[in-house]
Amino acid sequence: MARTEPRTAANQLKCPVAVEDVDLFSPGAQEHWYEAYPILHANSPVHRIPGEGAAPGTDGFILTKYEDILRVVRDPDRFPPGLTTPPKPNPDGTMPQMNAMMVSIQSLRPNEDLWRAHKAELTDPWVGTGATRHHDMIGDAANGLIDNWIDNGKVDFVNEFARLLPQIVMANVLGFPHEDIPRMEMWGGAQVMAFVYGHGHRNLLTPEQTEEQMRLLAGFKEYVADWVTEKRKNPKDDMISWLTQVTYGALNRKLTDTEINGIVYAMMIGGLETTQYAMAEQAQLFCEDPALYQTVRNDRSKLRGFIEESLRLRSPTQGLSTRTTIQDEEFQGVKVPAGSLLHMRWAAGNRDPEEWECPHDLQLDRKGVTRHLTFSQGSRSCPGSGISRQEQLIAWNVLFDRIEAMQYGEGNTFEHQPGIMLGLFKLNLNFKKAG
Ligand code: HEM
């Protein structure tokens, strides 16, 4: 999907200096998220957004404290996640249209136990704990991309590496041919449209945007359905083939075509762009501190710590409004009535000074380094964290092997795309090829 042009200085928000200035959601807010978080922590750690709840007359609340966010995500019974709430009928009695992912959530994992089983049985073997099976494939994909520009001494790291690697990896995992990657990119872009172009903390699309989203997604369901049919007949070594064969133990049955279609939708919505953002932030951290690049390059045992700290410091998904209150609650002394919509600001919790010593510093040997909120925590946490971590780990190992040193190149604006993800449009780097 075509991206909008970077915004100019003229339409950026001013840097906040007081809580009244804080606005995390207006166009341009991306440029000052990390100035806003300490202000919220100090003055309004549970920040009310009047009238911005899920239903009319209710409010939204931004949670920025690590302990509050953890409490919410670890207790899905008390703070129900929106994704599993069954859809309500329209005023005229008809049911709202649901995409295949929503349909498959209702049939395969409508409650907590099945959510866990779904992860353990259906996604973990491919993109979770079992993601190590893709080690060589990811390394080959990373090397293949680097071959395209290694002799140039410069690269747009976003558009010639970080965006492309997860696309190739997910095409291989799912079993889609590489010539279809441009279509996958378009469909993936349409699926995440609300998180990029949506309005406010609820990521609301206008009716025109929704229409555009539907137009762009036309053909996706049929495309996946055709592959499901083909792979049922001629299974190969890929996730879709496997899903056509597997018995889902928790329900003691095979999956329907629509359910597989829904799982593929979920893999694409989560798996394409997020890891791109992580790797682009990591490259910036290295350019900002060239000695850090050398330290990790020379001692690869430090790479895992670097990746976790970068995910904590520069969270790709900054926040999501995906939990509600079903009874009156209190966080940090602030009363949050039943029926409120909670915006979990993962990125702010990751810099909470009450949880993290020197929260803004990257510490390679930080204790409990994986307890950050970037993938959320608990049973509902990101099912693709395993493959994302694998991609980052392998990508940097390959980059270290082939690149001796890197620095910022010419023409960077460091402007971020709109929406809730921390994403640069481009990142020009100059580098010295390893001898
Ligand atoms: C750096 C990369 C990534 C980040 C920061 C990230 C972050 C997140 C977060 C914060 C959630 C919400 C969890 C909650 O509500 O408690 C989530 C959910 C999800 N993620 Fe990721 N994610 C990443 C990569 C991936 C990948 C690679 C995939 C797929 C291969 C994926 C698939 C999903 C799915 C399907 C969900 C929805 C929950 C579910 O259906 O079980 N994510 N992710």
Residues whose N, C-alpha, C, O or C-beta is under 5 A from the ligand:
A	BS01	HEM	V73 V127 A266 M267 G270 G271 T274 T275 A278 P316 T317 T322 L373 T374 F375 S376 Q377 R380 S381 C382 P383 G384 S385 S388
